[in-house]
Amino acid sequence: MRHFSLLLFGLFILSGTLSPIAEASETASVDAVHQEHAHTDHSGHSHAGHDQPKADSVDADPERFNAFMSGLSDAQVAVVSVQGMVCDFCARGIEKTFKKDPAVIRIDVDLARGKVLIAYVLEQEIDFDDIKTKITNNGQTAVGLSVLKV
């Protein structure tokens, strides 16, 4: 009986119950960056001339991230943190789902880091609820989102 209780506890932890903490932490770090740089008013502010986003800014594998970003311009990249991706079948299902969207330029699924990179055309509004629904329908849980402009 004790083993069964431990198994249920493990499933409870893996079920995504910690996701509000992860989302709050990610939101807090973005707010801290904006406060540090006094980004309270973005009117008249341009990111022109800034370097391309870096992999470590979104906890992505640097080699994969750089290969994914190579050649992208006039796009935006959704970096989605996903729980529950455990095999190549999971990754291919997510890729197949998002490739159906004509606004998606390219996609990369990194099982090791639990990250999905989705490059969208610049005009596309990125809707985290839509992304969460697509990933949930595939059997995983989207727990965080960062959007990068390229």
Backbone bond lengths (Angstrom), bond angles and torsions (degrees), N, CA, C in turn:
res aa  C-N    CA-C-N  psi(-1)  N-CA   C-N-CA  omega(-1)  CA-C   N-CA-C  phi
1 M - - - 1.448 - - 1.528 110.56 -
2 R 1.348 116.34 -36.57 1.461 120.25 -179.38 1.529 110.99 -62.07
3 H 1.343 116.62 -40.56 1.464 120.27 178.98 1.521 111.19 -63.32
4 F 1.329 116.79 -38.49 1.454 120.96 178.15 1.522 110.68 -63.04
5 S 1.330 117.37 -41.74 1.470 121.33 178.63 1.513 111.03 -63.32
6 L 1.328 116.95 -42.02 1.464 120.60 178.08 1.519 110.93 -64.47
7 L 1.333 116.87 -38.96 1.460 120.99 177.98 1.526 110.21 -63.18
8 L 1.329 117.12 -44.92 1.459 119.98 178.64 1.526 111.15 -63.25
9 F 1.335 116.76 -39.58 1.465 120.10 177.90 1.528 110.18 -61.62
10 G 1.337 116.41 -43.39 1.466 120.77 178.79 1.516 111.39 -62.04
11 L 1.317 117.24 -42.36 1.464 120.59 178.25 1.518 110.78 -65.17
12 F 1.331 116.97 -37.54 1.462 121.55 177.85 1.524 110.07 -60.69
13 I 1.323 116.75 -44.85 1.469 121.57 -179.66 1.528 110.11 -65.37
14 L 1.329 117.23 -42.57 1.465 120.89 -176.96 1.525 112.96 -76.83
15 S 1.320 117.96 -12.03 1.463 120.57 -174.07 1.516 114.05 -73.80
16 G 1.325 117.00 -3.26 1.460 118.35 178.09 1.502 113.44 98.21
17 T 1.344 117.59 12.16 1.456 119.11 -178.72 1.510 111.88 -67.49
18 L 1.317 117.50 -15.14 1.454 120.26 179.33 1.516 111.90 -90.45
19 S 1.333 118.07 -2.14 1.451 120.75 -174.71 1.522 114.45 -59.00
20 P 1.340 121.75 -36.35 1.471 118.87 177.23 1.527 111.95 -61.58
21 I 1.344 116.50 -32.63 1.461 119.88 177.50 1.518 109.20 -66.31
22 A 1.337 116.63 -45.64 1.468 119.95 -179.42 1.523 110.79 -62.29
23 E 1.354 116.53 -42.22 1.459 119.33 -179.96 1.519 110.82 -65.49
24 A 1.334 117.44 -41.50 1.460 120.93 179.85 1.518 110.22 -64.38
25 S 1.335 116.56 -39.97 1.459 120.61 179.47 1.517 110.68 -63.54
26 E 1.355 116.74 -44.03 1.456 120.87 -179.75 1.526 110.68 -65.04
27 T 1.329 117.20 -41.40 1.460 121.52 178.36 1.522 110.26 -63.91
28 A 1.325 116.75 -42.14 1.463 120.68 -179.65 1.520 110.98 -62.93
29 S 1.347 117.70 -38.75 1.462 119.11 -179.37 1.530 111.09 -68.96
30 V 1.331 117.94 -35.96 1.457 120.83 176.64 1.520 110.02 -66.00
31 D 1.350 116.81 -43.28 1.461 120.42 178.04 1.518 111.20 -61.47
32 A 1.334 117.13 -39.36 1.459 120.87 -179.90 1.531 110.76 -63.65
33 V 1.328 117.02 -40.57 1.464 120.68 178.32 1.518 110.28 -63.36
34 H 1.339 116.52 -44.60 1.454 119.37 179.39 1.518 111.58 -63.41
35 Q 1.326 118.49 -39.83 1.460 121.05 178.38 1.520 110.51 -66.32
36 E 1.324 116.04 -41.52 1.467 120.81 -179.13 1.523 111.14 -59.94
37 H 1.316 117.08 -37.59 1.463 121.52 -178.25 1.523 112.44 -99.66
38 A 1.313 116.96 9.36 1.466 123.20 179.43 1.524 111.64 55.29
39 H 1.332 116.23 41.35 1.467 121.45 178.29 1.518 109.50 -85.84
40 T 1.282 117.15 71.85 1.449 119.45 177.42 1.514 110.88 -99.10
41 D 1.305 117.43 -26.63 1.457 121.75 -179.86 1.522 108.01 -131.31
42 H 1.319 116.35 115.75 1.457 121.04 -177.11 1.531 113.27 -92.31
43 S 1.315 118.32 0.47 1.452 119.30 -179.26 1.529 109.35 -66.03
44 G 1.296 115.67 132.84 1.462 121.23 -179.91 1.520 113.56 76.10
45 H 1.318 117.59 5.28 1.459 121.56 -178.37 1.522 109.18 -96.53
46 S 1.292 117.11 131.43 1.458 121.41 179.49 1.515 109.45 -123.18
47 H 1.320 116.21 140.85 1.454 120.85 174.93 1.527 110.95 -94.88
48 A 1.313 117.38 10.38 1.460 120.89 178.71 1.518 109.06 -59.86
49 G 1.305 115.63 135.15 1.449 120.15 178.95 1.523 113.26 90.59
50 H 1.323 117.65 -11.21 1.461 119.60 175.65 1.519 108.81 -72.13
51 D 1.303 116.34 153.70 1.456 120.95 176.93 1.523 110.20 -67.26
52 Q 1.334 115.26 161.04 1.455 120.36 174.83 1.528 109.09 -61.18
53 P 1.328 118.02 152.21 1.467 120.56 176.80 1.523 110.20 -58.13
54 K 1.317 116.00 149.35 1.458 122.52 -179.31 1.524 110.39 -104.77
55 A 1.324 115.88 150.04 1.460 121.87 -178.56 1.520 112.39 -59.27
56 D 1.333 116.70 -39.26 1.461 118.55 -176.81 1.526 112.42 -68.74
57 S 1.332 117.67 -17.59 1.464 119.98 178.41 1.528 111.70 -70.36
58 V 1.330 117.44 -18.13 1.467 121.66 179.94 1.531 112.12 -128.38
59 D 1.323 116.97 17.17 1.461 123.36 178.92 1.533 111.77 54.72
60 A 1.323 115.92 45.70 1.459 120.93 178.63 1.530 109.24 -107.01
61 D 1.311 116.22 157.73 1.453 121.56 175.22 1.529 108.27 -64.68
62 P 1.337 118.47 120.81 1.474 120.60 -173.99 1.531 114.29 -56.45
63 E 1.327 117.44 -42.20 1.467 120.38 -178.21 1.530 110.99 -65.72
64 R 1.320 116.37 -47.38 1.471 120.73 179.14 1.522 110.97 -64.10
65 F 1.342 115.96 -43.69 1.455 121.68 -178.39 1.528 110.61 -60.86
66 N 1.329 116.70 -47.72 1.469 120.45 -179.42 1.523 111.75 -64.35
67 A 1.323 117.31 -38.78 1.468 120.26 177.15 1.531 110.36 -65.34
68 F 1.319 116.32 -40.20 1.465 120.96 179.64 1.530 110.84 -64.86
69 M 1.326 116.80 -43.47 1.463 121.86 -176.12 1.525 112.92 -75.58
70 S 1.324 117.04 -20.68 1.457 121.68 -177.15 1.533 111.45 -57.09
71 G 1.314 115.64 124.47 1.454 121.51 177.32 1.524 114.96 84.00
72 L 1.321 117.79 -5.24 1.465 119.87 178.21 1.523 110.35 -79.20
73 S 1.308 116.17 135.25 1.464 121.35 171.20 1.521 107.64 -151.10
74 D 1.330 115.87 158.39 1.452 120.58 -177.54 1.523 111.24 48.93
75 A 1.329 114.95 48.64 1.460 121.08 -178.85 1.524 108.51 -142.01
76 Q 1.301 114.96 170.69 1.452 120.91 171.53 1.519 107.53 -132.20
77 V 1.316 115.14 144.94 1.456 120.33 -175.52 1.521 109.12 -117.27
78 A 1.319 115.06 124.05 1.460 121.18 172.90 1.521 106.99 -90.97
79 V 1.330 116.09 121.93 1.457 121.51 175.58 1.522 106.04 -105.86
80 V 1.326 115.43 109.47 1.455 121.64 -173.37 1.527 109.71 -107.28
81 S 1.332 116.05 127.44 1.461 121.25 173.03 1.520 107.22 -87.49
82 V 1.343 115.17 129.56 1.464 120.03 -173.70 1.528 109.90 -129.23
83 Q 1.322 116.00 134.83 1.461 121.93 172.85 1.510 108.83 -103.86
84 G 1.328 116.29 144.78 1.454 120.89 174.76 1.518 115.06 98.56
85 M 1.328 117.84 2.45 1.469 119.37 176.11 1.531 107.15 -84.86
86 V 1.324 115.79 112.29 1.454 118.69 -174.60 1.525 113.93 -122.15
87 C 1.325 117.61 -9.78 1.460 118.21 -176.93 1.530 110.65 -149.13
88 D 1.299 114.50 170.27 1.457 120.97 179.80 1.529 111.35 -63.33
89 F 1.331 117.02 -31.30 1.458 121.12 177.85 1.533 110.59 -60.96
90 C 1.353 115.75 -40.41 1.477 120.64 177.16 1.534 109.72 -60.32
91 A 1.321 115.46 -47.72 1.470 121.01 -177.81 1.527 110.81 -61.34
92 R 1.321 117.41 -45.95 1.467 120.21 -177.99 1.522 111.06 -65.37
93 G 1.328 117.66 -35.61 1.465 120.54 177.67 1.518 111.84 -63.59
94 I 1.328 116.65 -42.51 1.471 120.72 178.24 1.520 109.84 -65.18
95 E 1.337 117.19 -45.47 1.472 120.52 178.51 1.523 110.83 -57.83
96 K 1.311 116.59 -47.71 1.469 121.40 -177.70 1.533 110.86 -60.49
97 T 1.319 116.66 -42.01 1.463 121.45 -179.65 1.524 111.37 -61.80
98 F 1.324 117.20 -48.59 1.463 119.79 -174.70 1.534 112.46 -77.59
99 K 1.328 118.38 -25.88 1.462 120.42 178.31 1.524 112.27 -67.44
100 K 1.325 116.92 -17.31 1.465 120.86 177.14 1.525 111.98 -71.80
101 D 1.324 116.96 -19.80 1.467 122.62 -177.41 1.532 108.85 -82.01
102 P 1.344 118.87 118.52 1.466 120.86 -178.31 1.532 113.66 -64.68
103 A 1.337 118.04 -16.35 1.467 121.28 178.95 1.528 111.82 -82.97
104 V 1.337 117.50 -8.71 1.462 121.64 -179.75 1.528 109.33 -87.44
105 I 1.335 115.33 124.01 1.461 121.59 179.27 1.519 110.44 -84.77
106 R 1.336 116.01 -46.99 1.462 121.68 177.48 1.516 109.21 -158.57
107 I 1.334 114.81 163.65 1.466 120.85 -179.20 1.521 109.16 -143.76
108 D 1.325 115.57 147.09 1.466 121.26 175.60 1.522 107.75 -140.13
109 V 1.328 116.19 131.98 1.461 121.97 179.24 1.524 108.37 -114.05
110 D 1.321 116.51 121.66 1.462 122.79 179.89 1.531 108.30 -109.20
111 L 1.327 116.11 100.32 1.459 121.04 -179.09 1.529 111.94 -62.30
112 A 1.323 116.32 -41.19 1.467 120.72 -175.08 1.531 111.98 -61.04
113 R 1.306 117.46 -38.07 1.471 121.26 -178.25 1.524 113.22 -99.84
114 G 1.325 117.07 -8.54 1.461 119.62 -178.28 1.513 111.95 67.77
115 K 1.330 116.55 39.50 1.464 121.95 -178.14 1.522 110.43 -122.45
116 V 1.326 114.74 142.57 1.460 121.83 172.62 1.522 106.43 -122.97
117 L 1.326 116.81 123.29 1.457 122.35 176.78 1.522 107.49 -103.76
118 I 1.330 115.99 124.35 1.466 121.07 -178.95 1.521 107.77 -126.15
119 A 1.326 116.88 115.74 1.466 121.38 177.24 1.518 108.28 -91.97
120 Y 1.331 115.07 122.60 1.464 122.50 178.83 1.520 109.94 -111.25
121 V 1.331 115.83 155.66 1.457 119.61 170.80 1.528 107.19 -61.07
122 L 1.318 116.37 150.11 1.459 122.05 -173.73 1.530 112.93 -59.18
123 E 1.319 116.91 -32.87 1.469 121.31 -175.90 1.524 113.54 -75.73
124 Q 1.330 117.50 -14.99 1.464 121.63 -176.17 1.530 111.25 -73.78
125 E 1.326 116.29 130.00 1.462 120.07 172.87 1.531 107.44 -78.75
126 I 1.324 116.64 125.16 1.458 120.16 179.92 1.523 108.15 -88.00
127 D 1.331 114.93 119.01 1.455 122.55 -175.97 1.530 108.86 -111.93
128 F 1.349 116.12 107.91 1.460 120.62 -177.00 1.528 111.64 -61.27
129 D 1.329 117.90 -34.83 1.463 119.92 178.40 1.527 111.12 -62.94
130 D 1.331 116.95 -39.83 1.462 121.01 177.08 1.529 110.58 -64.61
131 I 1.321 116.44 -43.83 1.472 121.05 178.47 1.524 109.83 -61.93
132 K 1.339 116.90 -45.94 1.467 120.82 179.69 1.524 110.92 -59.30
133 T 1.331 116.92 -42.63 1.462 120.68 -179.88 1.521 110.97 -62.11
134 K 1.330 116.90 -45.90 1.473 120.23 -179.82 1.523 111.16 -62.18
135 I 1.320 116.97 -41.46 1.466 120.19 -178.71 1.527 110.52 -72.33
136 T 1.330 117.60 -39.10 1.464 121.07 177.17 1.527 110.48 -62.59
137 N 1.326 117.22 -41.02 1.469 121.14 178.11 1.520 111.95 -63.30
138 N 1.328 116.59 -21.09 1.453 121.61 177.98 1.537 111.24 -89.36
139 G 1.345 117.22 -8.45 1.458 120.46 176.53 1.519 115.44 104.50
140 Q 1.330 117.79 6.48 1.455 121.47 179.07 1.529 109.19 -118.84
141 T 1.343 115.71 179.01 1.456 120.94 -178.24 1.525 110.26 -127.17
142 A 1.327 116.79 120.47 1.470 121.75 174.44 1.523 107.48 -81.46
143 V 1.338 116.91 125.65 1.468 120.47 -174.69 1.524 113.56 -118.76
144 G 1.312 118.16 -7.12 1.458 119.94 -179.86 1.516 111.40 -162.98
145 L 1.340 115.34 155.21 1.460 120.76 -178.62 1.520 109.83 -143.95
146 S 1.320 115.42 133.88 1.466 122.55 168.35 1.517 106.63 -125.96
147 V 1.309 117.24 140.95 1.465 121.18 178.98 1.520 108.56 -117.90
148 L 1.333 115.68 127.99 1.448 122.44 179.64 1.517 109.70 -115.51
149 K 1.316 117.20 134.09 1.469 121.06 175.29 1.526 108.29 -94.28
150 V 1.326 115.34 135.99 1.465 120.69 -178.53 1.514 108.63 -120.01
